[in-house]
Each structure stands twice: as structure tokens, then as C-alpha cells.
Amino acid sequence: MTPILYQFRISPYCDKVRRAMRLKGLAWQTVEVPIAPPGKFKHISPTGKFPAVDFGGEIAVDSTDILARLEALVPTPALFPADARDRAEALILEDWADESLYFFDLTMRNWPQNRMSFLDDLLHAESGLKRRVIAAVTPGVVRGQARAQGLGRKSEAAVVADLARHYDALAARLDGRDWLVGDAISIADIAVRAMVFVLDRTIEGRALTQARPGLDAWSRRVDAASL
Ligand SMILES: N[C@@H](CCC(=O)N[C@@H](CS)C(=O)NCC(=O)O)C(=O)O
């Protein structure tokens, strides 16, 4: 059985799933979900959110649930630490990446100075009129999502200061150790790296990573294991 990943290539949650599958040495097939019109794969993901993975007819949606399924399918190398306290920490960090860092991605990639690379990544499979229409509509839609969450109401300087604080916390946690939790790569490293990876595609995010050698070295370490 070869799992089928339904993805938006640009999505850090989809990157997280790809990294987990590579780490576990799994082969998979990819179906790229079109940005528009929405709903084409509603039978796969009723919420319209991706990633979704078809495991031989059983569909898993949500990257956290998908990683749990992958862990059951291929237990080693383990992504969920065996020690209960480490596992709890890893899951908290994973959720922080998914539910907090993600909104820095959504907010910062839509800033005018970063928008060109954002739209290029988002629309890699689109051309012609469809590409122009989605490119025209997307900034307003994404701005609305960022404002609804709250980060999008802050000044650029305040957002960068918030992210710098988060990166300082990551750098401090990584001081003297290779991985975020315990002594092996885990779901925490995969989830956080997937977000840092897209944030590195913003001018401000890249500068923040480069100013923290420990964070930069960890990024390369996670990539070597999962890219
Ligand atoms: N909690 C979900 C989040 C997935 C998610 O929000 N994916 C975005 C792409 S980055 C999406 O599908 N957005 C489409 C939509 O909201 O309609 C996970 O971990 O998989």
C-alpha cells in the first residue's frame, strides 16, 4: 500500500508530513490540490484543509493525526518520544508550531516586500488568467485571515519583535543540544522546522534565523534528516 498525499505544496503542514515520511523511509504518491476552484477534493477532506493522506482507502486529515498514523505504520525511527514527559513536551511544541508560528508565516509572507515569492510559491502550478485572478484576490483573503487571528492587526515591527522572541526561545532551548526534545529528532523538530522553513522565505524571518547560529545549525540538521 503506497500512501497518497493530497497537498498544497507550499503548505508547511504538508511539508511536515513529507518530512515525516522521508524520515521513516516511506515511498508515497502526491496529488497536488488546486487552489481554485475550492472543493475538488471534498470527498478526501470534507473541511477543505490539506494535508490529507489516503492509506489504502482510509483517509487521515490533519498533520498531527497523519503523523500518528505514520508512526503506527512505521514505528522506527520514532517521531513520538517513548518517555511520557518528553512526548508531552514534543506535542506541546508541535501544537505551538502549528497554531502560533503558522500565523507568522501567513502574516509575514503577505507583506508587500515578501509577496512576490509567496505568490510564486502558491501559484507554481497555475498559469494564465487563472493565475492572475488568484494572485489578485489572495492578498486580501490572507490579510483577512491574519487580521481575524490577531497578528495581522499588529505593526510589522511588533510582529518581527514577537518572532524574534520566539526564535530566542528556540535558540536557548537548542543551546548545547541537537534536538528540541530528548536526544533524537522528534515530531517537535519536524513541526517547528516546517514553519521556520517557510518563514525563512521572508526577508525578516531569514535575517532572524541567520542572526542565531544555533537555530541555523539545527535547521540544517533537521533538513539533513528529513529533506
Ligand atoms: N491543523 C491542520 C491545518 C491544515 C491547514 O490549515 N492547511 C491549510 C494550508 S496551509 C489549508 O488547507 N487551507 C485551506 C483552507 O483553509 O481552505 C493540519 O495540521 O493539517
The ligand as an SDF file (V2000), in Angstrom:
LIG
                    3D

 20 19  0  0  0  0  0  0  0  0999 V2000
   -4.4010   21.6400   11.5500 N   0  0  0  0  0  0  0  0  0  0  0  0
   -4.2500   21.3440   10.1410 C   0  0  0  0  0  0  0  0  0  0  0  0
   -4.0440   22.6390    9.3660 C   0  0  0  0  0  0  0  0  0  0  0  0
   -4.0350   22.4290    7.8570 C   0  0  0  0  0  0  0  0  0  0  0  0
   -4.2290   23.7460    7.1340 C   0  0  0  0  0  0  0  0  0  0  0  0
   -4.6770   24.7550    7.6920 O   0  0  0  0  0  0  0  0  0  0  0  0
   -3.9140   23.7360    5.8420 N   0  0  0  0  0  0  0  0  0  0  0  0
   -4.1200   24.9070    5.0390 C   0  0  0  0  0  0  0  0  0  0  0  0
   -2.9460   25.1060    4.0970 C   0  0  0  0  0  0  0  0  0  0  0  0
   -1.5150   25.7160    4.9280 S   0  0  0  0  0  0  0  0  0  0  0  0
   -5.3670   24.7190    4.2090 C   0  0  0  0  0  0  0  0  0  0  0  0
   -5.6770   23.6120    3.8040 O   0  0  0  0  0  0  0  0  0  0  0  0
   -6.0810   25.7930    3.9160 N   0  0  0  0  0  0  0  0  0  0  0  0
   -7.2240   25.7380    3.0480 C   0  0  0  0  0  0  0  0  0  0  0  0
   -8.4330   26.3510    3.6590 C   0  0  0  0  0  0  0  0  0  0  0  0
   -8.3600   26.8430    4.7940 O   0  0  0  0  0  0  0  0  0  0  0  0
   -9.4590   26.3490    2.9730 O   0  0  0  0  0  0  0  0  0  0  0  0
   -3.0710   20.3760    9.9630 C   0  0  0  0  0  0  0  0  0  0  0  0
   -2.2190   20.2870   10.8690 O   0  0  0  0  0  0  0  0  0  0  0  0
   -3.0250   19.6750    8.9460 O   0  0  0  0  0  0  0  0  0  0  0  0
  1  2  1  0
  2  3  1  0
  2 18  1  0
  3  4  1  0
  4  5  1  0
  5  6  2  0
  5  7  1  0
  7  8  1  0
  8  9  1  0
  8 11  1  0
  9 10  1  0
 11 12  2  0
 11 13  1  0
 13 14  1  0
 14 15  1  0
 15 16  2  0
 15 17  1  0
 18 19  2  0
 18 20  1  0
M  END
$$$$
